[in-house]
Amino acid sequence: MELEHSTILVTGGAGFIGSNIVKSLVEEGADVIVYDNFSTGSRNKLKPVLDKIEIVEADILDWDRLTTACQGVDAISHQAAQLEITSAIEEPESDLETNTTGSLNVFKAAHEHSVEKVVYASSACVYGQADEVPQSEDHRTEPNWPYGVSKLAVDKYAEIFGQYYDIPLIGLRYGITYGPQEWYGRVMTVFLKRALSGEPPVVWGGDQIRDFIHVDDAVALHNECLRKGLPTTQFNVGTGVATTIRKLAEAVVEVTGMDQDVLYEDIDEGESSNHVERDRLPMELQRMQLDPSKAKRLLDWEPTVGLNEGLERQWDWLQDHEERWTEASY
């Protein structure tokens, strides 16, 4: 698919990853329709391209509005989702409805209007606690959080409906994606916001490993999935590099130039912190490190932004957009 002059519907296009996808597609010359209920998204994220896109303010659970919006589009980038682990734990029914039923609506609407392909947001949380790392797409899928269950259900439905509807449904299993327009609430954002106030990162444990991928690299992979002819499948969106939370905190101290050491707090999973405005997650993932070799092999894609460079970019962005991180999203 040539992106230039293609019409692409982006659900959740006013969110973090979605807004970065929208701007990239506009730069590629695509005609973009943003479909978002603005429950967490914001027009501020789309400010550079507002005069170049169409916006439909509606929910993916609203079948009539969704199927109308899909008329005449060439492809769908489905990024709308309930993202918070804590929300999924507290209200699993709502998480399931938005992530799974909403995605089914998108797949059905795509079929009804003969859309060429759908690239949708999945998650590395489908794997659960890792048996081994790095995790390939063939790693067992046993989610440890309700959020991962709702995302895995979407992957399974995609595999079935991709064949049944004869339409490529391509899932992106995002690692810890970060960068401009990110919402406030996850570990890196908490570390950086504390740094902005002159306070050191607070670490619980520290040996947990994560795969941090810059949003520019994630968007580049997304766009390759739109361009290339692919069957229904899933791709890991990660770097293959394991970073401990301890190392992340030390990198934040280095990048921000603070003269304080990392603060370690001894609290159990599920307990509240005395220093930051959130609880430690229950059933915390110990290892998330994604093998990106499938995307390299099939799409000739590989990440280009290292963690320190990405942190520097995020730090610069935050200093210019401090007002975006006034409240956590959990």
N, C-alpha and C positions, 0 to 999 in steps of 0.2 A: 504494500500500500504506500503510495506517495502521500506524505503528510500535507504538502502544499495543496491548497484548494479542497482538501477533504473536510467534511463536516464531522466533528467529533463532539459527542456529549460527554461531559465530565461530571459525574455525580460526586458530591462532596468537594466540588471545585473551589469552594471558599475556605477550605481547611488547610492544614499545613502542607502535606504532600500534594494534595489536589491543586492548591494555588500555584505551587511551583511547576506542576505539570501544565496547567493552563498557560502560564507565561511562556514556557518552553514551546508549546504547540503554536501559540500566536507568533512567536519568533520564527517558527518553521513555515508560516504562511497558511496554517489551518484556520478554518472557520469554527470557532469554539462556542458551544452552548454550556454554560455552567448551570447545573441542577443541584440546588442546595436548600435545605430548610433553615439554615442559619441558626441552628440551635447552638452550635459551637463555632461555626465558620464566621467569617467577617469580610465585608466588602473592602475593608482596609487592606487585606492581603492581596486584593486584586487591583488596587489603585493604579498601578502602572499600565493596566490593559483594559480598564473599565469601558473605555470608548471603542474597544475593538471586539468586544464579546457580547453575547446575548445571555441574560440571566433569567432563569426560571426559579422562582422561590417556591419550592414544594418539597414534599417528603417522598422517599422511595417506597414508603408504605401506601402512598396514594396512587393506586393503580391507574386511575383515569388520567391524572396529570402526567404520570410517568410515561404511559404508552403514547400519549399525545406528543410529549417532548421527543420521543424516539423516532417519530416519523421523519423520514428523509435523511437520517444520519448514516454515515459510512461506518463508524466505529464508536464504541462506548468505552470510556475509561471509568471504571466503577471504583471510586475511592470513598464513597459515603460509608460510614461505619460508626458504631459505638466503640470507643478505643480504650476506655479506662478499665484496668483490671479490678480496681476496688468497686466500681459501679457494677461490673459483671458479677462479682461475688455477692453484692448486696441485692441486686435485682436481676437475677439470671434470666427471668422471663423477658424483660425488656431488651436485654443484650441479645437474646436469641431472636426476638422479633425483628430488631433492626438489622442485625448482621446476617442472619440466615434467611428469614422470610423476605427481607428487603432485597437481598441478592437474588433470590429466586424470582422476584418480580422483575429485576433487571434482565435476567437471562430470558424469561418468558417474553418480555417486551422486545428484546433484541430479535428473538425468533419471529415474533409476529410481524415485525417490520423489515425482515430480511437484512439485518445489520451484518456487515461483513465479519466482524470479530468483536470480542469483549476482552479487555485486559482488566483484571479485577485485583483488589487488595486482599491478599491473604496475610498470614503472619507466621513467623518462626515459632510462635507459641503453640502451633499445632503439634510440635514434637514433644513438648513436656520436658521432663528431666532427661538429659542426654545419657545414652548408654556409652557413646563414644563421640569424640569431636576430632575434626570438624564434622558437622552433620550434613550428609548429602540429602537430596530429595527422597532417597529411598530409606532413610532412617525411620524406625518405627514411629508411629504417631499416637501418643498417649498423653493428651494435654493434662496439665495439673491445675488449670484454672478454667472456669466456665467460659471465659473469653476465647480460649484456645479451642474449646469444644464447638462454639458457634462458628468459628473460622474453619475448623476441620470439616464441619458439616457442609459448608459452602464448597470446599474443595471436592468433597465426595459427590455432591449434587452436580458440580461442574463436569466431573468425569462422566457421569451418566448422561446429562443433558447435552453435553458437547457432541456425543454420538447420536443421541436421539434427535436433536435438532439440526445436526450436521452444521454446527457453527463452532469455530475455535473459541474456547473459553480459557484464557491464560491467566493463571494465578501467580501473583508475586508475593512470596513469603518474606516479608520485610523483616530484617534484623532491627537493631535499635537505630532508627533513622533520625538524623538530627540536621539542623541547619536553619537558615532564615525562615521566619514565619512559624517556627515550632511553638507549640503551646507550653505553658509553664506547669510543671508537675513531676516530670521524670528526673532521674538522678542527675544527669548532666546539667539540666536547667536549674535544679536546686543548688548544685555546686556553684554555678556561674552567678546566680542571683545573690547568693551569700557573698561571693567575691566582690560583687558590685557594692555591697554594703561594708566591705572591709572585713568580712568574717570568713574563717576557714571552712573548707568542706567538712561535713560530718559523715563519717563512714561507719556503717554497721557491718561487722565482719571484715570484708575487704578482699577475700580470695575468690568471690564469685566472678565468673568471667562472662563478658558480653562481646558481641560483635557490633561495633559502631560503624554505620555507613552514612556518608554525607548525602544529603538529599539530592545534590547535583548528580551524583553517581546513580542513585536510585531512579531519577528521572531519565537519565540516559538509557538505562536498561529498559524502562517502561516504553520509551519511544522506539527502541529497537524491536520490541515485541509487536508494536503496531506496524512497523515497516515490513518485517519479515513474514513470510508464509510459514505458519506454525500450526501444528495440531493442538488440540486441548492438552494442556500440560501445566506444571508448576515450576517456577524457578526460585531458588534461594536468592535473596537480595542482601548480600553481605560481602565482607572483605576477605573472610577466611582468617582474619587476624584476631587472636584472643587477647582481650584487654581486661585485666582485673579492675575491680572498682577501686582498689587501692592505687593502682597505676593511673587510673583516670583522675582521681583526686590530686595526685602529685602533678599530673600534667596541667590541671586547672591552676594549681598554685604557681607553676612555672609560667604559663601563658599569661596569666593576669598580673604577674609580678608582685604578688602579695608577700609580705615578710612574716607570715605565720605558718605554722606547721599544720598538717592535717589533724583533725580532731576525731578520735575514735570513741564511739559510744557503745556500750555493752547492753544491748536490748535484744530480746528474743523476737522471733517472727510473730507478727500480729500485734506487737506492743507499740505504744506511742513513744515518740521521741521527746526528750526534754529540750531539744535544740532546734528542730525543724518542724514545720507545720504539717507533718504527715506521719502515718504509722508505717512500720516495716511490714511488707507484704507477708501474708501467710503462705506457706508452701513455696517459698522463694526459689526461683530457678538458680541452680548452682553453676550450670554451664550452658552458654549459648554461643556457639561458634559455627558459622555456616560455611559450607563448602560451595564456592561460587563457580566451580569448574564446568558445570553444565551450561551456564550462560556463556562462559568463555568458549566452549566447544561449539555451541549451536548458533551463537549470536556475535561471536568475536568481541564480547564485552568484558571489561574488567575495571574495577574501581581505580580511580586516579587520585583521590583526595585522602592523604594520610591524616591520622587523628590529630596531630599537633597543628597541621595547617587548617583542618576543619574547625578545631577549637578556636584558633585565632580569628577565623572568619565569624564564628558564632559570637565571640566576645566583642568584636567590632560592631556586629549587628545589634547586639543587646545594648551597648552603650548609646546607640542612636535610637533605640526603640524600647527604652526602659518601661514606658507606659503599657506595653503589651503584656508584661509579666507582673501585673499587680495582684492577680488572684490565681490560685492553683485551680486546675480543671477537675480535681477530685473532690 
